[in-house]
Amino acid sequence: MTVEKHPYVRPSQVIESMRDNGYKNTAYALAELIDNSIQAGAKTVRFVCFEAYEQVSANNRKRIQKIAILDDGYGMDENTLYMALEFGASKNREDPEGMGKFGMGLPNSSISQCKRTDVWSWKNGSTPYHTFLDVDEIKKGKQEDIPYPKNRPLDDIFKDAYKGVVPQSGTAVVWSELDRLHWKTSSALLKHTQNLIGRMYRYMLTDKDPSKQVRIVFETRLYNEKTQNYETFESPITFKPNDPLYLMSDTVVEEMKDFPEDLEKQALFDIHENGISSRREVALSDGTVGYYSIKTTSVKKTVIDKLRGMTNTMVGGTDTGRQFASNIGLSIVRADRELDLKRDFKVKDNYLKDRYIGVEINFSPSLDKFFGVTNNKQTATKIQPVNLSEIALQEGVDE
């Protein structure tokens, strides 16, 4: 008897359920693409929204048509690009200490936000290779396999987004048919991603080694009906770091309208536990070796005094104080990229003292399993607040 072989996964049957893959929002999905660019050695990552007016109810409103992440990294040859859209097969898996070692980021994040993903990549000035992932085609059973990359020049609108100077090597990932975006306009997307992206990549944005420092640039290009082309709508914005420990200078907090000018370009918090001196090597029972470190800070008295002298209300009621409050929690950092800001680590009082302290744990990707890092790199599930009541009950003592 001949037994029909059954695949583990039938793409046409499971693709829709795979789209519900747990990304918190569009910013976290985009971060997967930025991770890939940084791991590919990019010095500048361009985050470009292509917007046009659409009829929404009775009104004409701007809506994002496409989102592109454009970089100047190493680029991919045709075989590497062929693997890039396969779930779990990325070349990044070969780098156990890299940000993107799970090999899920590009396809996983893309289908969570859009139906169509196009990818171009090129090396050393060659004609780009192109392939794509189309959810509707997969659902119809017309795209059961990844199309093998073919030579195809980069579309003109993306060349223009490179400011007319396409790098010798690079990759362009373009999302279209955007049916699952959390924010429909470029202004809303920028508002909700600026602080988050700045916090996630704060160490890459401020690296003292110029060869490792990265720029992430946001731009909106609006469709012009007269010229039939997308044109720059507003000046590009370079993301600034958002440091929840407030040790870095020239960060987003300095953009608050009531931020004291004489506090610019300096650390606002004192460091108590230094991640360098607290770094510890860890050897697990399976032979895995990694490291972790902890860093803690608290606000300088001079900063509090300065803010108090500028307001008739509480410091926490100022724009600067509210910015402090936006970073309350435990910052979980992996390979210098923040995974999560766990907000359930809080001092339970009425004074919100947490807004004036910073706590960070940083660990190597080799300890992913130990810390419970999810494959979409959004959190570490095994880092949880201690439940004193439960522990006390188990140990037979009071809290």
Backbone hydrogen bonds, N-H to C=O, Kabsch-Sander energy under -0.5 kcal/mol:
donor,donor_aa,acceptor,acceptor_aa,energy
3,V,1,M,-0.6
4,E,2,T,-0.5
13,Q,10,R,-1.7
14,V,10,R,-1.8
15,I,11,P,-2.0
18,M,14,V,-2.3
19,R,15,I,-1.0
19,R,16,E,-0.5
20,D,17,S,-1.1
21,N,19,R,-1.7
29,A,25,N,-1.5
30,L,26,T,-2.7
31,A,27,A,-1.8
32,E,28,Y,-0.8
32,E,29,A,-0.8
33,L,29,A,-0.8
33,L,30,L,-0.6
34,I,30,L,-2.0
35,D,31,A,-2.7
36,N,32,E,-1.7
37,S,33,L,-2.0
38,I,34,I,-2.6
39,Q,35,D,-2.8
40,A,36,N,-1.4
41,G,38,I,-1.8
42,A,37,S,-2.2
45,V,215,R,-3.0
46,R,44,T,-0.5
46,R,70,L,-3.4
47,F,45,V,-0.5
47,F,217,V,-3.6
48,V,46,R,-0.7
48,V,68,A,-2.8
49,C,219,E,-2.8
50,F,66,K,-2.8
51,E,49,C,-0.6
51,E,221,R,-2.8
52,A,63,R,-2.2
54,E,61,R,-3.2
56,V,54,E,-0.8
56,V,59,N,-3.7
57,S,55,Q,-0.5
59,N,56,V,-2.4
61,R,54,E,-3.1
61,R,59,N,-0.6
63,R,52,A,-2.6
64,I,184,K,-2.7
65,Q,50,F,-3.8
66,K,50,F,-1.6
67,I,175,W,-2.0
68,A,48,V,-2.7
69,I,173,V,-2.5
70,L,46,R,-2.6
70,L,68,A,-0.6
71,D,171,T,-2.3
72,D,44,T,-0.8
74,Y,40,A,-2.7
81,L,77,D,-2.5
82,Y,78,E,-2.0
83,M,79,N,-1.3
84,A,80,T,-1.2
85,L,81,L,-0.7
86,E,83,M,-2.0
88,G,103,G,-2.3
89,A,86,E,-1.7
89,A,103,G,-0.6
90,S,103,G,-0.5
93,R,90,S,-1.6
94,E,91,K,-2.1
95,D,92,N,-1.8
98,G,95,D,-1.9
101,K,98,G,-0.9
103,G,100,G,-1.3
108,N,104,M,-2.4
109,S,105,G,-2.5
110,S,106,L,-1.8
111,I,107,P,-2.2
112,S,108,N,-0.8
113,Q,110,S,-1.7
114,C,110,S,-2.3
115,K,176,S,-0.7
115,K,177,E,-1.9
116,R,176,S,-1.8
117,T,133,L,-2.7
118,D,174,V,-2.4
119,V,131,T,-2.7
120,W,172,A,-2.5
121,S,129,Y,-2.1
122,W,170,G,-2.2
125,G,168,Q,-3.5
126,S,123,K,-1.9
129,Y,121,S,-3.0
130,H,150,K,-2.3
131,T,119,V,-2.0
133,L,117,T,-2.5
135,V,115,K,-3.3
135,V,133,L,-0.5
138,I,134,D,-2.1
139,K,135,V,-2.6
140,K,136,D,-1.7
141,G,138,I,-1.4
142,K,137,E,-2.4
143,Q,137,E,-1.1
150,K,130,H,-2.0
152,R,128,P,-2.6
158,F,155,D,-1.1
159,K,155,D,-1.8
160,D,156,D,-2.7
161,A,157,I,-1.1
162,Y,158,F,-0.9
162,Y,159,K,-0.8
163,K,160,D,-1.8
164,G,159,K,-1.5
165,V,162,Y,-1.3
166,V,164,G,-0.6
170,G,122,W,-2.0
171,T,71,D,-0.5
172,A,120,W,-2.6
173,V,69,I,-2.4
174,V,118,D,-2.9
174,V,172,A,-0.5
175,W,67,I,-3.3
176,S,116,R,-2.4
177,E,65,Q,-0.6
179,D,177,E,-1.5
180,R,113,Q,-2.0
189,L,185,T,-2.3
190,L,186,S,-2.7
191,K,187,S,-2.3
192,H,188,A,-2.0
193,T,189,L,-1.2
193,T,190,L,-0.5
194,Q,190,L,-2.5
197,I,193,T,-3.5
198,G,194,Q,-1.9
199,R,195,N,-1.7
200,M,196,L,-2.7
201,Y,197,I,-2.3
202,R,199,R,-1.0
203,Y,336,D,-0.5
205,L,201,Y,-2.5
206,T,202,R,-1.0
207,D,204,M,-0.6
212,K,209,D,-2.4
213,Q,209,D,-1.2
214,V,204,M,-2.0
215,R,43,K,-2.4
217,V,45,V,-2.7
217,V,215,R,-0.5
218,F,237,I,-3.4
219,E,47,F,-2.2
221,R,49,C,-3.1
222,L,231,E,-2.6
223,Y,51,E,-2.8
224,N,229,N,-3.1
225,E,223,Y,-0.6
228,Q,224,N,-1.8
229,N,224,N,-1.2
231,E,222,L,-2.6
233,F,220,T,-2.4
234,E,220,T,-0.8
237,I,218,F,-2.9
239,F,216,I,-2.9
239,F,237,I,-0.6
242,N,198,G,-1.5
243,D,241,P,-0.5
246,Y,243,D,-1.1
252,V,241,P,-2.0
254,E,251,T,-1.4
255,E,252,V,-1.8
256,M,253,V,-1.6
259,F,256,M,-1.9
263,L,260,P,-1.7
264,E,261,E,-1.6
266,Q,263,L,-0.8
268,L,246,Y,-1.8
269,F,246,Y,-2.0
270,D,298,S,-3.4
272,H,296,T,-3.3
273,E,296,T,-1.2
274,N,272,H,-0.6
278,S,274,N,-2.2
279,R,276,I,-0.8
280,R,292,Y,-2.9
282,V,290,G,-3.2
284,L,282,V,-0.5
284,L,288,T,-3.1
287,G,284,L,-2.0
290,G,282,V,-2.6
292,Y,280,R,-1.9
293,S,362,N,-2.2
295,K,360,E,-2.6
296,T,273,E,-1.7
297,T,358,G,-2.4
298,S,270,D,-1.9
299,V,356,Y,-2.4
300,K,268,L,-2.4
303,V,300,K,-0.5
304,I,300,K,-1.8
305,D,301,K,-2.8
306,K,302,T,-1.9
307,L,303,V,-2.4
308,R,304,I,-2.7
309,G,305,D,-1.7
310,M,307,L,-1.2
311,T,308,R,-0.9
317,G,314,M,-1.7
318,T,315,V,-1.7
321,G,315,V,-0.5
322,R,318,T,-2.5
323,Q,319,D,-1.9
324,F,320,T,-2.1
325,A,321,G,-2.0
326,S,322,R,-1.4
327,N,323,Q,-0.5
327,N,324,F,-1.5
328,I,325,A,-1.6
330,L,342,K,-2.4
331,S,329,G,-0.6
331,S,359,V,-2.6
332,I,330,L,-0.6
332,I,340,D,-3.0
333,V,331,S,-0.7
333,V,361,I,-3.2
334,R,337,R,-2.7
335,A,363,F,-1.8
337,R,334,R,-2.0
338,E,200,M,-2.1
339,L,332,I,-3.1
340,D,332,I,-1.3
342,K,330,L,-2.6
342,K,340,D,-0.6
343,R,341,L,-0.8
345,F,342,K,-0.9
346,K,344,D,-1.0
348,K,346,K,-0.6
349,D,347,V,-1.8
355,R,352,L,-1.6
356,Y,353,K,-2.2
357,I,354,D,-1.9
358,G,297,T,-2.2
359,V,329,G,-0.6
360,E,295,K,-2.6
361,I,331,S,-2.4
362,N,293,S,-2.5
363,F,333,V,-2.1
364,S,291,Y,-1.9
367,L,364,S,-2.2
368,D,365,P,-1.9
371,F,367,L,-2.4
372,G,368,D,-1.3
373,V,368,D,-2.4
374,T,379,T,-1.7
377,K,374,T,-2.0
381,T,372,G,-2.8
381,T,379,T,-0.5
382,K,371,F,-2.2
383,I,380,A,-1.7
384,Q,382,K,-0.9
388,L,386,V,-1.1
391,I,387,N,-2.4
392,A,388,L,-2.9
393,L,389,S,-2.1
394,Q,390,E,-2.3
395,E,391,I,-2.3
396,G,392,A,-0.9
397,V,392,A,-2.3
